[in-house]
């Protein structure tokens, strides 16, 4: 029996080549076979109507575990916000975190996200992403800024978790990596040990870096809110000087399988280091703005340098990330693309730098490149996985469509997604029903909703033990 299916739509946006209209995407099993101009009507064609078929979004930075925190920690300064999340990690049990991560994975799939780069403190993200059929990398987070635990003990515990998660990920399209959380939560000695561990076992690495002014002050001068916190906790700290990216490079943890997240405090010198080491950036514009950390200099991270030693645009990989819904409130990649473009234009008072076309690429093929998965996903090309996002163009806010890229980036919404497919399998399908239970073929959403809301109640009612 043939497994070949033909999907017809008004538009197909391969990303690696110009849009096609009307278009057909041919899928055989879990792979794309061909993208072509639509031919004559045929009874075996699945007609998707007035829609655009694009590659599934690659959301390079998520925290599925934290979905339960949506809307809870609002209007806090960055450091108190981080501390509040850390304190609340003990509020829930493993089943609660599992429900939170699965709800987040379902939200992402309904918004067209098929691949993630997730930093997970509990490991729940792996389970949630696996159930939803997502691909990508789940990074186990690591902490250890003080010396209360020996480096060998931390690495030993991490090794056990990574081994366990790799077994759980077997048969899926999920890889396991490690995430030394940030320069202000992981001491230098531990960073060096984790760099050696990742290299020895060929593990991808993700680090929150150059995110805030307080972090920059800590690294450069040993001053500011983070330094004051260290003093209160009697944590020894000698500022290395320079930038965060330079500091991480000196520790030996940057490489072609390293993803740095945020880059708000990025410099021209950092740009050169990124190009030389092959490390990638995750750009999270909404989260950066909401936490008042600022606007990442996107043109600096991707464009040529200004002092004569130019860096090729193709030499630095940049993907788009939503970050957690605790700092963003949604996994809407349409909104993320739009905000990314508009924020750059407002900040720089220039139309140059980030365009709708570049933003769409950053949310798809650029993200695949940042995760070193570009040979398998990120564009509609023969031989790649059939990860498809089908976006309706029938909305009042969509018509008329003069240019499909502009229509998606400047007017699109997550709610416009009518179908999401991974490996040729429908994971979310809103074509036949408006009832949420019937939109997820492989997920019973109603019992999950009850479990998720119970976890949210527990999180809301949690209070520190010393109060």
N, C-alpha and C positions, 0 to 999 in steps of 0.2 A: 504493500500500500504506500502511495506517495506521501511524503511529508512536506512537499513543497506547497507554499501558500503565497498568493499574490495580494498585496494590500495596495489599494488605489486611494489617492488623496489629491486634493487640489494642489498641494505643494509638498515637496520633499526637500529638506535642507541637509545635504550631506556633510556640511561644514568644511570638508577638505576640498570641495569643488562647489561651483555656483548652484543656486537653487534651481529646481526643476519643476515645471508646471505644464499640464497636469502630470502626475508622477505615479510610478508603481515601484514598490519595494518588494522584492522577491526573497522569501525566507525558506530555507530548507533545514528542518530540524532546529538546531540552536544557532545557526549561522545565517548571515546575510549572503545571498547569492548574487544579487544584482540590484541596481537602482537605475531606472530608465524612464524615458518619456512614456506616458500612458498610451496604450494602443487601443484597438477597437474593443467594444464591450465583450465580455466573456462571462459565462455562467459561473466559472470557478474563481472569479475575482471577488475579494472582500472589499466592498466599497466603504471607505471611511468618510465620504462626503466632503463638505467644505472644511477641510482641516489641513494642518501641517504636520508632517511626520519629521521628527528630529531625533538625533541620538538621545538616549536617556541621559539626564543630567548627571554630572559627576560632582558631587558635593564633597570637596576635599577636606573640609573640617567640620565635624559634628561632634556632639556629645549626646548620644541617644539616651543614655542613662538619666540625664537631667531633664527630660521632658516633663516630669512631674513638678518641676520648679517653675514652669511657665507662669509669668505674671506675679510671682511671689516676692522676688527681691528687686523691686523697682526703685529707681531714683536713689541708688546708693553710689558712693564713690567707689572707684575700682578696688582698692585694697580692702575696705570693709565688705564689699560684695564677694570677693574671693574668700575671705575669712568666714563669711556666713555659709557659703556653700560647703566649705571644709568641715565646719562644725555640724552641719546637717547630714553628713554622710552616715552617721550612726542612727538616724531617725527611722530608717526603713530596713526591712529584712530582704534577703535575696529574691523572694517572690515578688516583693513590691518593686524592686529595681528592674526585674525581668518584665513586669507589666509596663513600667514606664518606658523602657527601651523598645519594647514591641510596639507600643502606641506611637512612639516617635518614628519607628521604621515604617509603620503603616501610613503615617502622615507624609513621610518623604515619598513613598511609592505613589500615593495619590497625587503628589505634586510633580511626578515625573522623574524623581531621583532614583536611579538604578545602581549607582556606585557611590560609596562613601569612604572617607578617611576619618575614622572615628577614634577619639581618645577616650578610653573607658577605664574608670577606676575600679569598677566592680566586675567587669567581664560580661555584664548583661547585654551590652550592645552586640556582642557576637551572636548570642542566641536570637535576639530580635531581628538582626539583619539576615541571619541564616533562614529563619522562618519565612521572611518576606522574599527570599530569593535574590537578595542584593549581592553585588560583588564589591571588591575593594579591600581595604586594609583596616583591621581593628588593632589599635595600638594600646597595649596594657600600660597604664600610667604608673610612674615610679616617683616617689617622694623621698626626701632625706636631706634636709638642709642642716640639721644639727647632728651631733655625734652620739645620739642616744642609741642608735643601732649601728653595728659594724657594717662596713661596706660588703663584706663577704656574706653576711646574713641577708642583706637586702637582695643581692644578686642571686643568692641561693633560692630565696622565696620567688623571685621573678622567674628564674629558670623553671621552677615547678609549675608556675602558672602558664608560662609560654608553652611548655610541653603539653599540659592539659588542654589548652585552647587549640593547639595545632591538631590534636586528636579530634576535638569537637568540630573543627572546621573541615575535616577531611570530607571530600566529596562535594564541597561547596566551591564557590568562586571567591572565597574570603581568605586573605592572607593574614598572618599575625605579625605584628611589629611591637616595638616598645616606645614609650613616650616618657623620657625624663621630663617632668612637667614643665619646668621653667628655671632660669638661672637663680631665681630667688627662693626656689623650693628644693633645689638639688645642689649639694656642695660639690666643689671642684673634684675632690677625690672620687666621689661617686660617679660624676660625669665621665671621668677617664676610664673607670672600670666598666661602665655601660657602653662606652665607645668600643672598648676591646671585646666585650661580650657580643655586641651587635655585629662587629666585623667577623668574629670567629664563627658565628652561626648565620651569617648573611641575612640579618634581620633589618627591615626598614625601620627608620627612626623618625619620630615627630616631636618637635619642641616648640612651646609657646615662646616667642622671642621678639625683642624690640617692640613690645606691646604698649608700654606706658611710660610717661615721663618719670614716674617714681622708680621704675626699673632702671631707666637710663641713669638717673642720679645715683642709684645704688652701685651700679657697675663702674661709672666714671669717677665719682668722688667719695662714695661711701656715705652719702648724705640722703636726706629726704625721709618720707614716711616709712619706707621699707627698712631703712637703716635704723630708724627709731624703734621699729618693731623688733628688729634683731637685738637691739640693746636691751629692750624690756625682757626678751626671752633668753638673754645671756648667750646669744649665738655669736661665735667669733666670726668676724668678716674683715678681710683685707681687700679693698677695692682693686680689681685688676687694672682699672683704667681703660680708656678707649671705649669702643662700642660693644654691645651685646654680641653681635655677629663675630667681631674680632675675637672676643673672649671665648666663644664656643669653638671657633676655629683653632685657637691655641690649645684647647682641650682635646682636639683630635676627633670631634664627633661629627663634623660636617663631611658630607660626601654625596655621591649621586643618588643615594637612597635615603637622604635626609630631607624632611619637609619641615620648614620653619613657618610658623603661623603668626600672622599679623604684620610685622614689619613697619609699624607706624613710625618708629624712630630710625628708619633706615637711612643710610648715608651713601655717598658716591663710593667711598672705600668699601662699604659693605657690598655694594653691587659687584665690585671687582672680585671680592672673596667668593661670592655666590657663583660667579661665572667660573672661577678657577677650580672650585671644589665640586661643582655640578649640583649643588643643593637647590631645592625648589622652594617657592613661596606659596602659602595659602593666603589669599586676599579676602578679608572678612569685613567689608565696609560698614554694614549696618551695626554689627556688634561693636566695632571700633568707635563708631559715632555715638551709639547709645550709652556706652560706658564713659563717654567724654574723654576717650584716649586720643582722639584726633582722626586724621585722614592719612592713610598710608600714601606715601609719594609714589603712586603707581608708575608715573612716567620715569621715575628714578630707578625703579626695580626692573623695568623692562626696556627702557630706551638707552640710547648711547650716553656714555659719560660726557662730561663737559670740560675736562681738563687735558684733552689730547690723547689720552689712553682710552679709546672708545671700547665699549662692550657691546657685542652684537645682540640685537633683540632676541635672536633665536637661542642665545647661550644661556638665558635664565628662564626656567619654566615657572609659570604662574597659573594657579587654578583658583576658582572661586569657592568660598565656603560660607555657610550660614552661621557657623558656630552653634552653640546650644540655644534652645528656645528660652533659656533663662536670661540670655542677653540679647536676644533677637526677637523672640516671640513667635516666629514662624520659620518653616523650611521652604518658603516660597522663593524659588530660584529666579522667577521672573522679576519679582520685587528686588531681589538682590542685584540682578543685572542692571535694572533700571537705576537703582540707588547708586551703584558703582559709577555709572556714567555721569549721572547728574551731580553727584558729590564732587567728582573730579573737576567738572566744568564750573561749578560754583566756587570751588576752592581756588582754582587756577585762573578763573575768568577767561577761559580759552576753550574753543571747540576741539583743539588738537589734543592728541594723547589717547583718550579712550573713546571709542565709537561703539555703536550698537553691535556692529559686526564683531569687533574685538571682544566685547562682553559676552556675546553668545559663544564664541570660540573658547573663551576662558571658562565658561560654565560646562563645556563638553570636552572637546579635544584637548584644550589647555589643562583641564583637570586630570585627564587621562595621562598626559605627559608628566604632570607634577607627581603622580603616583606611579610612574614608570609602567603604565598599562596601555600605552597608546597603540601597541600592536594588536590589541584585542578589543578595545572599545573606544568611544569618544567621537566617532564619525560613522556615517553610513557608507561602508565600503565592503566589497566582496571579501569574504573570509573572516570578518569580524563578528563578534557575538551579536545576535539579534536583540539588542537592548533598544527598544523604541519607545518614544513618548509621542503620543498623538494629541495634538492641541486643536480644539475647536476654534474656528474663525467665524462662527455664526453669531457671536455676541454683539449686542448693540455697540459695545465699546471697541469692537474689532473692525467693523466695516467703515469705509471700504479698505481693502488691502491693496495698496499700491506697491508696497515692498514688504515681503513676509518677515524679514529680519526686524525691520522697524516695528511692524505690527506686534511681534512677539516681545521684543525688549521694552518698548515704550507703552504698550497697552495690554500685554498679556498678564494673566493671573494664574495661580495654581489651580483655581477652580475651573479653568478652561481645559484642563487635562481630562480627556475622556477615556484614554486607555494607556496603560503602561505595561511594557513587556520586557522580560529579561530572559535571555537564552531561548527566545522564540515562544515563551510561555506567558500567557496573560496573568499578571499579578494583580492588576487593578483594571476594572472594566465598568465604566458608567454608561455604556451605550444602551443597555437594555432595561436598566432600572435606576430609579432615583433613591432607592432604599439602601442605606449604607451597608447592611448585612449582605446584600447581594452584589456589591461592587468588588468584594475581595473573594475570589474563588477558593483560596486556600486558607482563609482565616475567618474564625468565628468572632466577629467584632463585638457583638453584644455582651457576652461574658467577659471579654477583655475590657470593655468599657467600665463594667461594674468593678472589676479588680483594680483598674487604673484609678478610678475615682476614690476607691477606698485607700489606696496608697497616697493620693493627694490629700485626703482628710488627715491621715496620720502625719504627713509632712506639715500640714497647716497647724496642727495642734501640738507639734513638738516644741518643747522648751528645754533649754540647757539644764543639766542635772544640778548645777550649783545655784539655780534661782529658786 
